[in-house]
Amino acid sequence: MTTPPPVDVPIGGDGIRLGQFMKFAGLLDSGGDVKEAIIDGYVTVNGEVDRRRGRQLQIGDVVEHDGRRVRVCP
């Protein structure tokens, strides 16, 4: 089974922080849930676990949580 392509989520700029992007993309609803998921290692950025909620994402980065993949787009 192949992994489906990520859903493109336009941010209207050059970059956004990981925690903000997860809420904006609808991966999680609350900041508390986002913080917990990131700290617990349930979030990957470009295929690698990243535990930094404040990580600055760039255009083209792919974030995955709970089987859902989204890509940062301009």
PyMOL CGO cylinders between C-alpha atoms (Angstrom):
from pymol import cmd
from pymol.cgo import CYLINDER

trace = [
    CYLINDER, 0.00, 0.00, 0.00, 1.38, 3.40, -0.96, 0.3, 1, 1, 1, 1, 1, 1,
    CYLINDER, 1.38, 3.40, -0.96, 1.20, 6.49, 1.20, 0.3, 1, 1, 1, 1, 1, 1,
    CYLINDER, 1.20, 6.49, 1.20, -1.19, 9.10, -0.18, 0.3, 1, 1, 1, 1, 1, 1,
    CYLINDER, -1.19, 9.10, -0.18, 0.32, 12.44, -1.14, 0.3, 1, 1, 1, 1, 1, 1,
    CYLINDER, 0.32, 12.44, -1.14, 0.16, 15.20, 1.48, 0.3, 1, 1, 1, 1, 1, 1,
    CYLINDER, 0.16, 15.20, 1.48, -2.63, 17.77, 1.40, 0.3, 1, 1, 1, 1, 1, 1,
    CYLINDER, -2.63, 17.77, 1.40, -1.32, 21.24, 0.48, 0.3, 1, 1, 1, 1, 1, 1,
    CYLINDER, -1.32, 21.24, 0.48, -2.11, 23.93, 3.06, 0.3, 1, 1, 1, 1, 1, 1,
    CYLINDER, -2.11, 23.93, 3.06, -1.36, 27.51, 1.93, 0.3, 1, 1, 1, 1, 1, 1,
    CYLINDER, -1.36, 27.51, 1.93, -0.06, 29.75, 4.71, 0.3, 1, 1, 1, 1, 1, 1,
    CYLINDER, -0.06, 29.75, 4.71, 0.13, 33.05, 2.83, 0.3, 1, 1, 1, 1, 1, 1,
    CYLINDER, 0.13, 33.05, 2.83, 3.77, 33.69, 3.71, 0.3, 1, 1, 1, 1, 1, 1,
    CYLINDER, 3.77, 33.69, 3.71, 7.27, 32.24, 3.83, 0.3, 1, 1, 1, 1, 1, 1,
    CYLINDER, 7.27, 32.24, 3.83, 7.19, 30.35, 7.12, 0.3, 1, 1, 1, 1, 1, 1,
    CYLINDER, 7.19, 30.35, 7.12, 5.15, 29.36, 10.16, 0.3, 1, 1, 1, 1, 1, 1,
    CYLINDER, 5.15, 29.36, 10.16, 5.90, 27.64, 13.47, 0.3, 1, 1, 1, 1, 1, 1,
    CYLINDER, 5.90, 27.64, 13.47, 5.09, 23.94, 13.81, 0.3, 1, 1, 1, 1, 1, 1,
    CYLINDER, 5.09, 23.94, 13.81, 2.53, 24.36, 16.61, 0.3, 1, 1, 1, 1, 1, 1,
    CYLINDER, 2.53, 24.36, 16.61, 0.71, 27.14, 14.78, 0.3, 1, 1, 1, 1, 1, 1,
    CYLINDER, 0.71, 27.14, 14.78, 0.69, 25.20, 11.53, 0.3, 1, 1, 1, 1, 1, 1,
    CYLINDER, 0.69, 25.20, 11.53, -0.79, 22.08, 13.11, 0.3, 1, 1, 1, 1, 1, 1,
    CYLINDER, -0.79, 22.08, 13.11, -3.76, 24.07, 14.43, 0.3, 1, 1, 1, 1, 1, 1,
    CYLINDER, -3.76, 24.07, 14.43, -4.08, 26.08, 11.20, 0.3, 1, 1, 1, 1, 1, 1,
    CYLINDER, -4.08, 26.08, 11.20, -4.07, 22.88, 9.09, 0.3, 1, 1, 1, 1, 1, 1,
    CYLINDER, -4.07, 22.88, 9.09, -6.68, 21.26, 11.34, 0.3, 1, 1, 1, 1, 1, 1,
    CYLINDER, -6.68, 21.26, 11.34, -4.49, 18.38, 12.50, 0.3, 1, 1, 1, 1, 1, 1,
    CYLINDER, -4.49, 18.38, 12.50, -5.47, 19.17, 16.10, 0.3, 1, 1, 1, 1, 1, 1,
    CYLINDER, -5.47, 19.17, 16.10, -7.92, 21.64, 17.60, 0.3, 1, 1, 1, 1, 1, 1,
    CYLINDER, -7.92, 21.64, 17.60, -6.23, 23.03, 20.70, 0.3, 1, 1, 1, 1, 1, 1,
    CYLINDER, -6.23, 23.03, 20.70, -2.80, 24.35, 21.52, 0.3, 1, 1, 1, 1, 1, 1,
    CYLINDER, -2.80, 24.35, 21.52, -2.64, 21.97, 24.48, 0.3, 1, 1, 1, 1, 1, 1,
    CYLINDER, -2.64, 21.97, 24.48, -3.25, 18.94, 22.26, 0.3, 1, 1, 1, 1, 1, 1,
    CYLINDER, -3.25, 18.94, 22.26, -0.63, 20.18, 19.80, 0.3, 1, 1, 1, 1, 1, 1,
    CYLINDER, -0.63, 20.18, 19.80, 1.94, 20.67, 22.56, 0.3, 1, 1, 1, 1, 1, 1,
    CYLINDER, 1.94, 20.67, 22.56, 1.29, 17.18, 23.96, 0.3, 1, 1, 1, 1, 1, 1,
    CYLINDER, 1.29, 17.18, 23.96, 1.48, 15.46, 20.56, 0.3, 1, 1, 1, 1, 1, 1,
    CYLINDER, 1.48, 15.46, 20.56, 4.76, 17.18, 19.70, 0.3, 1, 1, 1, 1, 1, 1,
    CYLINDER, 4.76, 17.18, 19.70, 6.41, 16.55, 23.08, 0.3, 1, 1, 1, 1, 1, 1,
    CYLINDER, 6.41, 16.55, 23.08, 5.30, 12.90, 23.06, 0.3, 1, 1, 1, 1, 1, 1,
    CYLINDER, 5.30, 12.90, 23.06, 6.92, 12.37, 19.64, 0.3, 1, 1, 1, 1, 1, 1,
    CYLINDER, 6.92, 12.37, 19.64, 3.74, 11.78, 17.62, 0.3, 1, 1, 1, 1, 1, 1,
    CYLINDER, 3.74, 11.78, 17.62, 4.58, 14.44, 15.01, 0.3, 1, 1, 1, 1, 1, 1,
    CYLINDER, 4.58, 14.44, 15.01, 7.04, 14.15, 12.15, 0.3, 1, 1, 1, 1, 1, 1,
    CYLINDER, 7.04, 14.15, 12.15, 8.43, 16.87, 9.91, 0.3, 1, 1, 1, 1, 1, 1,
    CYLINDER, 8.43, 16.87, 9.91, 9.80, 15.61, 6.61, 0.3, 1, 1, 1, 1, 1, 1,
    CYLINDER, 9.80, 15.61, 6.61, 9.74, 12.05, 7.95, 0.3, 1, 1, 1, 1, 1, 1,
    CYLINDER, 9.74, 12.05, 7.95, 11.63, 12.73, 11.20, 0.3, 1, 1, 1, 1, 1, 1,
    CYLINDER, 11.63, 12.73, 11.20, 10.22, 13.15, 14.72, 0.3, 1, 1, 1, 1, 1, 1,
    CYLINDER, 10.22, 13.15, 14.72, 10.55, 16.75, 15.87, 0.3, 1, 1, 1, 1, 1, 1,
    CYLINDER, 10.55, 16.75, 15.87, 9.75, 17.71, 19.46, 0.3, 1, 1, 1, 1, 1, 1,
    CYLINDER, 9.75, 17.71, 19.46, 10.11, 21.48, 18.97, 0.3, 1, 1, 1, 1, 1, 1,
    CYLINDER, 10.11, 21.48, 18.97, 6.73, 23.20, 18.90, 0.3, 1, 1, 1, 1, 1, 1,
    CYLINDER, 6.73, 23.20, 18.90, 8.44, 26.44, 17.86, 0.3, 1, 1, 1, 1, 1, 1,
    CYLINDER, 8.44, 26.44, 17.86, 10.30, 24.90, 14.93, 0.3, 1, 1, 1, 1, 1, 1,
    CYLINDER, 10.30, 24.90, 14.93, 10.11, 27.25, 11.96, 0.3, 1, 1, 1, 1, 1, 1,
    CYLINDER, 10.11, 27.25, 11.96, 8.60, 25.42, 8.99, 0.3, 1, 1, 1, 1, 1, 1,
    CYLINDER, 8.60, 25.42, 8.99, 9.42, 26.40, 5.43, 0.3, 1, 1, 1, 1, 1, 1,
    CYLINDER, 9.42, 26.40, 5.43, 7.53, 26.09, 2.17, 0.3, 1, 1, 1, 1, 1, 1,
    CYLINDER, 7.53, 26.09, 2.17, 7.53, 22.43, 1.11, 0.3, 1, 1, 1, 1, 1, 1,
    CYLINDER, 7.53, 22.43, 1.11, 7.88, 20.92, 4.60, 0.3, 1, 1, 1, 1, 1, 1,
    CYLINDER, 7.88, 20.92, 4.60, 5.57, 17.95, 5.21, 0.3, 1, 1, 1, 1, 1, 1,
    CYLINDER, 5.57, 17.95, 5.21, 4.05, 17.48, 8.66, 0.3, 1, 1, 1, 1, 1, 1,
    CYLINDER, 4.05, 17.48, 8.66, 2.45, 14.19, 9.67, 0.3, 1, 1, 1, 1, 1, 1,
    CYLINDER, 2.45, 14.19, 9.67, 0.30, 13.32, 12.68, 0.3, 1, 1, 1, 1, 1, 1,
    CYLINDER, 0.30, 13.32, 12.68, -2.00, 10.36, 13.24, 0.3, 1, 1, 1, 1, 1, 1,
    CYLINDER, -2.00, 10.36, 13.24, -1.76, 9.20, 9.61, 0.3, 1, 1, 1, 1, 1, 1,
    CYLINDER, -1.76, 9.20, 9.61, -2.59, 12.62, 8.15, 0.3, 1, 1, 1, 1, 1, 1,
    CYLINDER, -2.59, 12.62, 8.15, 0.03, 14.43, 6.05, 0.3, 1, 1, 1, 1, 1, 1,
    CYLINDER, 0.03, 14.43, 6.05, -0.01, 18.11, 5.16, 0.3, 1, 1, 1, 1, 1, 1,
    CYLINDER, -0.01, 18.11, 5.16, 2.49, 20.21, 3.22, 0.3, 1, 1, 1, 1, 1, 1,
    CYLINDER, 2.49, 20.21, 3.22, 3.31, 23.89, 3.83, 0.3, 1, 1, 1, 1, 1, 1,
    CYLINDER, 3.31, 23.89, 3.83, 2.52, 25.91, 0.67, 0.3, 1, 1, 1, 1, 1, 1,
    CYLINDER, 2.52, 25.91, 0.67, 2.79, 29.63, -0.10, 0.3, 1, 1, 1, 1, 1, 1,
]
cmd.load_cgo(trace, "trace")
